[in-house]
Amino acid sequence: MNTHTEAPQSPLVTVDVHTMGRTFDETEVDRWELKAARRALRNLKSVAGGQVMMDLLAGQIDAGDRYHKELVAASGGTFRESSTEFTVRGLSGTDLADWFAAQAGTGRFQDKSLLVNAHPEHYVEPPTYTGGMVETIGGHLTRFKSR
């Protein structure tokens, strides 16, 4: 080992957790932490949803709006509206389309928590931008509308 350019190798560290009369490895602890993180995020989205979330994210949303408008303008017409396809198992395409149309057709998703909590980066359905969502796309907060 060249002491001038290489850091010494650290030994592999593992952790086992002993609780409730059992031993759990790091993989199980990671699962617990992921569940806890999801609960915490659901809680934050529920208490800081709607206009509160829009106000908190206003600067980032404005920056995302500017970024996407500039991207579309600079593309000379090559960038435009896009669509996303989903592959769903255990539910027919017709059932999913009917549910989605019933939700979006009202201009609002009736169970906002279902859609907002479907992904960690679904931040909020904007109160004044019905049928839409604010989420991260391409590293930028993006406001879009489903129709």
WOURJO-V84438 format. One record per pair of residues at least 6 apart in sequence whose ideal C-beta (glycine too) atoms are under 6 Angstrom apart, sorted by the first residue. I is the first residue (numbers start at 1). J is the second residue. If there is no record, write none. Layout:
# WOURJO-V84438
((I & J) (I & J))
This chain:
# WOURJO-V84438
((15 & 26) (16 & 23) (16 & 25) (17 & 24) (17 & 29) (41 & 120) (42 & 117) (45 & 116) (49 & 124) (50 & 127) (51 & 127) (53 & 123) (53 & 124) (54 & 126) (60 & 141) (61 & 141) (61 & 143) (64 & 140) (64 & 141) (64 & 142) (67 & 140) (72 & 79) (88 & 96) (103 & 109) (103 & 110) (104 & 131) (104 & 146) (107 & 130) (107 & 131) (108 & 130) (109 & 115) (112 & 125) (116 & 122) (121 & 135) (121 & 136) (122 & 133) (122 & 135) (123 & 134) (124 & 134) (125 & 133) (126 & 132) (131 & 145) (131 & 146) (132 & 144) (132 & 145) (134 & 141) (134 & 143))
